[in-house]
Amino acid sequence: MAQENEIVLFDFIKKLFKPKRKINVGDIGIYQDVLTVNTINDGTHSLNYDIFAKVRALTIYEDLVEIEIIDVTTINVCKEDVKNLIDANMPKYIRPKYIKWEVK
């Protein structure tokens, strides 16, 4: 049991000192988000939609990346209105740590 804790701690420390990936223009990654729709009625639960967007880096700033959305995939959405809402509200600038970049 103690050995497993040591391994987990070692992996955590190794990730802290791992060099950050250099992002280049044209790199592709996946951005994940959740759209939550709350209702006025307290008796019903809010609706959550998982969103996965394939993005391409257009411009690299110090702590932001301007992205182009290539494709948007949603889970649990069957209405075209919800898909249009998601497409219209995707951010244009994202912090690079929120994108899972493609491994080359």
N, C-alpha and C positions, 0 to 999 in steps of 0.2 A: 504494500500500500504506500509506504513512504517513497519507494523507488518511482512509482507512477507520478506522485506529486513532484518529485525532482525533475522528471522528464517534462512534465507540463510547464514547470517554472523555467526550465532551460529553453524550451520552445518559445515561450513568451519573451524571454530576454533576447533570444536570437532575432525575433521579429522586430523588436525595438531598434536594434542596431543595423538592420538590413537596409542597404542603400535604397533610396527612393527611385522608382522607375522614371527615366527621362521620357517625357511625352513629346512627340513630334507631330507636326501638322500632317494630317492624313491618317493618324492612328485611329483604329476602330475599337469600340468598347460597348459594354452593356450598362445602361443606367436603369436601376430598379426603383420604383416608387409605389406608393399606395394612395389611391384616390378614395377618400371617405366622404360619403354623402349622409349627412345627418338629417333627421326628420323632426318636424315640430312636435309630433305626437310622442309622448313619453312611453307609450305602450309598445312601440315598435323599435327595433334595433337599427343602428346605422348600417349602411351598406358599404362594404370594402371591396375595392377592385384592385387586383395586383396588376401593375403596369411594368412591362419590360420594353425599353427603347434601345434599339441599336443606333449608336451615334458615331459620328466622325468628327475629329478635332479639326476645326478650321483655323483658329488663332489661339496661341498660347500666351496667357498673361502670367503675372507673377504667381497668383494663387487662384486663377480662374481659367477656364477653358471655354471658348466659344464653340458651340457644337452645331452640327447639322444632323437632323433626325433622318435616319435612313429608313427605319421600319419601327412600327409600334405594335407590340403584341399585348393583348389584355387577356386576363383569365377571369372567368365568371361574368363576362359581358356578352349579352346577346342583342342589345338594343343599339341601333345605329346612332341614336342621340347621345348616348354615353360615350361612344367612340369619338364622336365629333367634339364633345366637351374635352376629352383627354387630349386630342390632337391640338385643340386651340389653346390649351393651357400648359403645354410642355415648356420648360424653361429654355432660354437661349444660352445662358451662361451657368456653368456648374463648376463646383470645386472638384478637382481631379480625383480626390480621395473617394468620392461617391460613385466613381465609374470603375467597373471591372474591365481593365484594358486587355485586349487580345494578346496572347502570348505568341511571340514570333520565334 
